């Protein structure tokens, strides 16, 4: 209840969106549209690790949102590529976009010469 109230007060008094989001990520439920909007906005204004924290919370709320998972994976790729791969795999398994299923495989060229 205190973090919810803190988030409301910070938001209403015009504090930085990341200060509000820092309170929202700890709430048991992010259940109003303004809360999700704040987390989305905060994810676009801060460093990648902060963005990932806000996006993780949104993915918890909307685990089937493919675009959100890809956004999270993009942010995570900068500092946690293993978790990024997990979210990309989850996004792939949830997608209904037929173009992704028919896309040519990605090949990796090693920069190490034998």
N, C-alpha and C positions, 0 to 999 in steps of 0.2 A: 504493500500500500504506500509506503514512503517513497519508493523509487517511482511509482506511477505518479504520485503527487509532484515529486521533484521534476520529472519529465514534463509534466503539464506546466509547472511554474517556469521552467527554463524556456520552454517553447513559447509560452504566452509573453514572456518578457524579452523575446527576441535574441536569446543567446545563440551561439553557434550551433548549427544543426548536429555537429558531432558530439557536443556536450549533452544534447537531448538523447541522441542515439546511444551514448554510453550508459544512460539510465535504462533505456528500453531493452537492451540486450539481456538484462538481468530479470526482466519481468517473466512470470510464469506464462503469461498470455499476452501476445501482441494482437489485440482483437478489434482494433478500430482502424479505419483507412488512414487516418493521419499518422498513426504509428508506423505503418508500413511505408508510407510516403517519406517520413523522416529517415528511416533506415535506408531506403533507396537513395535518397539525396545525399546522406552522409557517406555512402559507399562511393560516390563519385567525387568527393571533395578531399579525401584524406589519403594517407599513404596506403600502399597495397595491403599491409597486415591489418590495418584498421578496417579497410574496405572488406576484406575477407571475413572479419569478425561480424560485421553488420550483415553481410550477405549470407553467412552461415545461419544466422538467426532467421532470415527470410526463407531460406531453404527448409529449415525445420518446419516452418508454417505452411510452405507450399512445395512439398517434396517432388511433385510431378511437373513443376514448372521448368521445362527444358532450358529456356533462354536464361533463366536465373541461375541454373546450375552451370551453364557455360560461362556466364559472367563470373561466377565464383571461381571456376576452374582457371579462368584467365588471370584473376588476381592472385590465386594461389601458385600459379606457375612460376612466379617470381621468387618465391621463398619456400614453397613446399610442393615440389613437382609430384611427389607420390600421392598426396591428397588431391591434387589437381586431376591426376589421371583417374582416381576413384570417382570424382564428380563427373568427368567427361564420360566415363563408362556408364554411370547411372543415367546421364542425360541421353546417351545413345539408346539405352534400353527402354527409355520412356518416350522416345520420339515417335511421331506418326508420319514424319516427313519422308516420303518414298525416295526422294533424291539422296538422302543420306545412306539408304540401303543399297543404292546402285552406284555410289561414288567409287571411283577407282581407288585401290589401296594406296596408302602412303608408304613410300619407301624411304629408308634412312640411308644416307651415304656416309660412311665413316670417314672422318678426316684423318684417321691414323693410317699411315701406310705400312704395309707389311714388309 
